[in-house]
């Protein structure tokens, strides 16, 4: 079976799960809001599978992430909002828009690519919702401190803001070291828990 046929089969099966008459009662009862915890959970489990280095585990977890994507698209389609085709079209357009050096004739030197990437991303910010603070902080230090060389100035900040500044500095150090701060923090918590158990 070709990849396109397999994807069509997946879409059909998700639609059948959502069928009001013959589908699964649990799947039929879900909406975008009720599925939010599962989207987050599956993303974290996919990250854990990457960290495990086990291809089989990663394959399974990517399947669970894909399930969430197709299920949300099916719910949206039932409501007349958009379909999985719209999701794919939007992704293709974004890839082309963000990579004119690949799909067009723009310059492909790295400094120009990074500058153009930031300009394109800035134009897309109107459609973005707030991110979790740790992710937002990582993006901030990457764009403002690391790429532009800005520094953190504690002058005029109160004690709470200075404490936050220290966290930003740690996030910048983690990101410059090649580590995603949220994943690094999660691993540090796990290591600390393990050490605490051993000590007790």
TIGU-962414 format. One record per residue (C-alpha): residue number from 1; x negated, y negated, z negated. Coordinates in Angstrom, 1 decimal. Layout:
# TIGU-962414
+-----+--------+--------+--------+
! num !   east !  north !     up !
+-----+--------+--------+--------+
! NUM !      X !      Y !      Z !
...
+-----+--------+--------+--------+
//
This chain:
# TIGU-962414
+-----+--------+--------+--------+
! num !   east !  north !     up !
+-----+--------+--------+--------+
!   1 !    0.0 !    0.0 !    0.0 !
!   2 !   -1.3 !   -3.4 !    1.0 !
!   3 !   -1.9 !   -6.1 !   -1.7 !
!   4 !    0.9 !   -8.2 !   -0.3 !
!   5 !    3.3 !   -5.2 !   -0.5 !
!   6 !    2.2 !   -4.5 !   -4.1 !
!   7 !    2.9 !   -8.1 !   -5.0 !
!   8 !    6.3 !   -8.0 !   -3.4 !
!   9 !    7.0 !   -4.8 !   -5.3 !
!  10 !    6.1 !   -6.5 !   -8.6 !
!  11 !    8.3 !   -9.4 !   -7.9 !
!  12 !   11.2 !   -7.1 !   -7.0 !
!  13 !   10.7 !   -5.1 !  -10.3 !
!  14 !   10.6 !   -8.3 !  -12.4 !
!  15 !   13.9 !   -9.4 !  -10.7 !
!  16 !   15.4 !   -6.0 !  -11.5 !
!  17 !   14.4 !   -6.4 !  -15.1 !
!  18 !   16.2 !   -9.7 !  -15.2 !
!  19 !   19.4 !   -8.4 !  -13.5 !
!  20 !   22.3 !   -9.3 !  -15.7 !
!  21 !   24.2 !   -6.1 !  -15.0 !
!  22 !   21.5 !   -3.4 !  -14.7 !
!  23 !   18.4 !   -5.0 !  -16.1 !
!  24 !   16.7 !   -4.8 !  -19.5 !
!  25 !   18.6 !   -6.6 !  -22.2 !
!  26 !   15.4 !   -8.0 !  -23.8 !
!  27 !   14.0 !   -9.4 !  -20.5 !
!  28 !   17.4 !  -10.9 !  -19.6 !
!  29 !   17.6 !  -12.7 !  -23.0 !
!  30 !   14.3 !  -14.5 !  -22.4 !
!  31 !   13.7 !  -18.0 !  -21.2 !
!  32 !   10.7 !  -20.3 !  -20.8 !
!  33 !   10.7 !  -21.3 !  -24.5 !
!  34 !   11.1 !  -17.9 !  -25.9 !
!  35 !    8.2 !  -16.6 !  -23.8 !
!  36 !    5.7 !  -19.2 !  -25.0 !
!  37 !    4.1 !  -17.1 !  -27.7 !
!  38 !    3.6 !  -14.2 !  -25.3 !
!  39 !    1.8 !  -16.4 !  -22.7 !
!  40 !   -0.6 !  -17.6 !  -25.4 !
!  41 !   -1.0 !  -14.1 !  -26.8 !
!  42 !   -1.8 !  -12.6 !  -23.4 !
!  43 !   -4.3 !  -15.3 !  -22.6 !
!  44 !   -6.2 !  -14.6 !  -25.9 !
!  45 !   -6.1 !  -10.9 !  -25.3 !
!  46 !   -7.5 !  -11.4 !  -21.8 !
!  47 !  -10.4 !  -13.4 !  -23.4 !
!  48 !  -11.0 !  -10.6 !  -25.9 !
!  49 !  -11.1 !   -8.1 !  -23.1 !
!  50 !  -13.7 !  -10.2 !  -21.3 !
!  51 !  -15.8 !  -10.3 !  -24.5 !
!  52 !  -15.5 !   -6.6 !  -24.8 !
!  53 !  -17.2 !   -6.0 !  -21.5 !
!  54 !  -14.7 !   -3.2 !  -20.7 !
!  55 !  -13.4 !   -3.5 !  -17.1 !
!  56 !  -10.4 !   -1.3 !  -17.9 !
!  57 !   -9.3 !   -3.5 !  -20.8 !
!  58 !   -9.7 !   -6.6 !  -18.6 !
!  59 !   -7.7 !   -5.0 !  -15.8 !
!  60 !   -4.8 !   -4.2 !  -18.3 !
!  61 !   -4.8 !   -7.7 !  -19.9 !
!  62 !   -4.9 !   -9.5 !  -16.5 !
!  63 !   -1.8 !   -7.5 !  -15.6 !
!  64 !   -0.1 !   -8.8 !  -18.8 !
!  65 !   -1.1 !  -12.3 !  -17.9 !
!  66 !    0.3 !  -11.8 !  -14.3 !
!  67 !    3.5 !  -10.5 !  -15.8 !
!  68 !    4.0 !  -13.7 !  -17.7 !
!  69 !    3.4 !  -15.8 !  -14.5 !
!  70 !    5.8 !  -13.8 !  -12.4 !
!  71 !    8.4 !  -13.6 !  -15.2 !
!  72 !    8.4 !  -17.4 !  -15.7 !
!  73 !    8.7 !  -17.9 !  -11.9 !
!  74 !   11.6 !  -15.5 !  -11.8 !
!  75 !   13.4 !  -17.4 !  -14.6 !
!  76 !   12.8 !  -20.6 !  -12.7 !
!  77 !   14.0 !  -19.1 !   -9.5 !
!  78 !   17.3 !  -18.0 !  -11.2 !
!  79 !   17.8 !  -21.6 !  -12.4 !
!  80 !   17.0 !  -23.1 !   -8.9 !
!  81 !   13.9 !  -24.9 !  -10.2 !
!  82 !   11.2 !  -23.2 !   -8.1 !
!  83 !   10.1 !  -19.7 !   -7.0 !
!  84 !    6.9 !  -17.7 !   -7.0 !
!  85 !    6.3 !  -18.9 !   -3.5 !
!  86 !    6.4 !  -22.5 !   -4.8 !
!  87 !    3.8 !  -21.5 !   -7.4 !
!  88 !    1.5 !  -20.0 !   -4.8 !
!  89 !    2.0 !  -22.9 !   -2.4 !
!  90 !    1.1 !  -25.4 !   -5.2 !
!  91 !   -2.0 !  -23.4 !   -6.1 !
!  92 !   -3.2 !  -23.2 !   -2.5 !
!  93 !   -2.6 !  -27.0 !   -2.1 !
!  94 !   -4.6 !  -27.7 !   -5.3 !
!  95 !   -7.5 !  -25.5 !   -4.2 !
!  96 !   -7.7 !  -27.3 !   -0.9 !
!  97 !   -7.3 !  -30.7 !   -2.5 !
!  98 !  -10.0 !  -30.1 !   -5.1 !
!  99 !  -12.5 !  -28.5 !   -2.7 !
! 100 !  -12.7 !  -30.8 !    0.4 !
! 101 !  -16.4 !  -29.7 !    0.6 !
! 102 !  -15.2 !  -26.2 !    1.3 !
! 103 !  -11.9 !  -26.6 !    3.2 !
! 104 !  -12.9 !  -29.9 !    4.8 !
! 105 !  -16.0 !  -31.8 !    5.9 !
! 106 !  -16.8 !  -33.7 !    2.7 !
! 107 !  -20.3 !  -33.8 !    1.3 !
! 108 !  -21.3 !  -30.7 !   -0.7 !
! 109 !  -24.1 !  -32.0 !   -2.9 !
! 110 !  -23.4 !  -31.3 !   -6.5 !
! 111 !  -23.3 !  -34.9 !   -7.9 !
! 112 !  -20.8 !  -35.9 !   -5.3 !
! 113 !  -18.7 !  -32.8 !   -5.9 !
! 114 !  -18.5 !  -33.6 !   -9.7 !
! 115 !  -17.6 !  -37.2 !   -9.1 !
! 116 !  -14.9 !  -36.4 !   -6.6 !
! 117 !  -13.6 !  -33.6 !   -8.9 !
! 118 !  -13.2 !  -36.1 !  -11.7 !
! 119 !  -11.4 !  -38.6 !   -9.4 !
! 120 !   -9.0 !  -35.9 !   -8.1 !
! 121 !   -8.3 !  -34.7 !  -11.7 !
! 122 !   -7.6 !  -38.2 !  -12.8 !
! 123 !   -5.0 !  -38.6 !  -10.1 !
! 124 !   -3.3 !  -35.4 !  -11.3 !
! 125 !   -3.1 !  -36.4 !  -15.0 !
! 126 !    0.4 !  -37.8 !  -14.6 !
! 127 !    1.6 !  -34.2 !  -14.4 !
! 128 !   -0.4 !  -32.9 !  -17.4 !
! 129 !    1.1 !  -32.3 !  -20.9 !
! 130 !   -1.0 !  -32.7 !  -24.1 !
! 131 !   -3.4 !  -29.9 !  -24.7 !
! 132 !   -4.2 !  -28.3 !  -28.1 !
! 133 !   -6.6 !  -30.6 !  -30.0 !
! 134 !   -9.7 !  -28.3 !  -29.7 !
! 135 !   -9.3 !  -28.0 !  -25.9 !
! 136 !   -8.6 !  -31.7 !  -25.5 !
! 137 !  -11.7 !  -32.4 !  -27.6 !
! 138 !  -13.8 !  -30.1 !  -25.4 !
! 139 !  -12.6 !  -31.9 !  -22.3 !
! 140 !  -13.3 !  -35.3 !  -23.8 !
! 141 !  -16.9 !  -34.5 !  -24.8 !
! 142 !  -17.5 !  -32.9 !  -21.4 !
! 143 !  -16.2 !  -35.8 !  -19.4 !
! 144 !  -17.3 !  -38.7 !  -21.6 !
! 145 !  -20.3 !  -37.7 !  -23.6 !
! 146 !  -22.1 !  -35.0 !  -21.6 !
! 147 !  -21.5 !  -36.1 !  -18.1 !
! 148 !  -21.5 !  -39.9 !  -18.7 !
! 149 !  -24.0 !  -39.9 !  -21.6 !
! 150 !  -21.8 !  -41.8 !  -24.0 !
! 151 !  -22.6 !  -41.5 !  -27.7 !
! 152 !  -20.4 !  -41.2 !  -30.8 !
! 153 !  -20.5 !  -44.4 !  -32.8 !
! 154 !  -19.3 !  -44.1 !  -36.4 !
! 155 !  -19.3 !  -47.9 !  -37.1 !
! 156 !  -15.9 !  -49.2 !  -38.1 !
! 157 !  -14.4 !  -45.7 !  -38.6 !
! 158 !  -12.7 !  -44.7 !  -41.8 !
! 159 !  -13.6 !  -41.5 !  -43.7 !
! 160 !  -11.1 !  -39.3 !  -41.9 !
! 161 !  -12.1 !  -40.6 !  -38.5 !
! 162 !  -15.8 !  -40.0 !  -39.3 !
! 163 !  -14.9 !  -36.4 !  -40.3 !
! 164 !  -13.3 !  -36.0 !  -36.9 !
! 165 !  -16.3 !  -37.5 !  -35.3 !
! 166 !  -18.4 !  -34.8 !  -36.9 !
! 167 !  -16.1 !  -32.1 !  -35.4 !
! 168 !  -16.5 !  -33.8 !  -32.0 !
! 169 !  -20.3 !  -33.6 !  -32.3 !
! 170 !  -20.1 !  -29.9 !  -33.1 !
! 171 !  -17.8 !  -29.3 !  -30.1 !
! 172 !  -20.3 !  -31.2 !  -27.9 !
! 173 !  -23.2 !  -29.1 !  -29.2 !
! 174 !  -21.3 !  -25.9 !  -28.6 !
! 175 !  -20.3 !  -26.9 !  -25.1 !
! 176 !  -23.8 !  -28.1 !  -24.2 !
! 177 !  -25.0 !  -24.7 !  -25.4 !
! 178 !  -22.8 !  -23.0 !  -22.9 !
! 179 !  -20.0 !  -21.9 !  -25.3 !
! 180 !  -16.3 !  -22.6 !  -25.2 !
! 181 !  -15.7 !  -24.2 !  -28.7 !
! 182 !  -12.4 !  -22.5 !  -29.4 !
! 183 !  -13.8 !  -19.1 !  -28.6 !
! 184 !  -17.0 !  -19.8 !  -30.6 !
! 185 !  -14.9 !  -20.9 !  -33.5 !
! 186 !  -12.7 !  -17.8 !  -33.4 !
! 187 !  -15.9 !  -15.6 !  -33.3 !
! 188 !  -17.3 !  -17.6 !  -36.3 !
! 189 !  -14.2 !  -17.0 !  -38.3 !
! 190 !  -14.3 !  -13.3 !  -37.5 !
! 191 !  -17.9 !  -13.1 !  -38.5 !
! 192 !  -17.3 !  -15.1 !  -41.7 !
! 193 !  -14.4 !  -12.8 !  -42.6 !
! 194 !  -16.6 !   -9.7 !  -42.0 !
! 195 !  -19.4 !  -11.2 !  -44.1 !
! 196 !  -17.0 !  -12.1 !  -46.9 !
! 197 !  -15.7 !   -8.5 !  -47.0 !
! 198 !  -19.2 !   -7.1 !  -47.1 !
! 199 !  -20.3 !   -9.4 !  -49.9 !
! 200 !  -17.3 !   -8.5 !  -52.0 !
+-----+--------+--------+--------+
//
